Amino acid sequence: MDAPLASLNRQQKGRLAETIVIATFLSWNFEVFEPEVDDRGIDLIVSPDLEMFYRIQVKGITRGSYTFFTQRQFDAATNGGRTAALTYVAYVRLDAKPAPETFIVPFSAWNGRSPVFVSRRSEERGEISELEHGINYSQKNALLLEPYRADTVLAELSTRRAD
């Protein structure tokens, strides 16, 4: 029986995605901290050793192929870009079968050109929007996400140490 994801509202889907990401980090023996206030685009702070800390922005998606965060969210999450190397997006495909898929993507993925990691402005009613950084998922470009599968990235992050 399929879970009734369609009946969940946006906040419920977001919380479900966060819960999946928390469980994923915990299964890799990371410490997980949740900020009391989400005013900087940071949903979680995680650490493999209480010396290195990573900032995580969680994005959960169902029935869609595109999700994004704004430049303002990027700047807040990375202290104006100064901590971008320690900031990741946890992208959860909630409706993937047989179980949700989780990817851990460094903010640096948006530095290059990719059909999956896109940065763009849109125009609506003659107004140009704030720059947004998106994940553009499709079956055609699904393989480009493979290096960012949670288990692959967490294996690497769990061995990094603070300098």
Phi, psi and omega in degrees: 000132179280142175291144183279064181301326183299334182276352179279143176276177185300317180295320179295318178296320178297317180292322176299314178299316178299318180297319177297317180293318177301312180299322179296311179296318179298323180293341176262014177067029173275149167279140182234130179235139178249120177300144178292328182235133179257068180254004181235014180071022179249118178268327183216153168239129183232154180210135176278341189213008184062021172239316175263132180234136180242141177264134184235126171256123183263134175231118176252143183221143172225148175047023180224175180233357185222132171219155185210167168228152185274165176300323178299318177295320178300311181298319179293318182291332186246015183053052179070024179098348184293332181245024182301327181293343181252012186241135185226155170254126173264110185257120184242119174272093187296329184261013176294147181248140008274351181214160178304147178252137180239134178234141178244110190246124177290148178301336179295345179299337181274001179284332182261187178259127183206143175287346179267312183258101187244148173235131184198166172244145176247164179241128179224123181052042177080357179260135176269130185282168172297149177301133177236150179244119188237164171247118185251088184275139170206162177300326182296322182252014182302324181298334180290343177274342186308318180297346184257010176305142186307312183298324179293311183290319181292329175299320179288312183295328183290343180261350178289147178231152177293146178280000000 
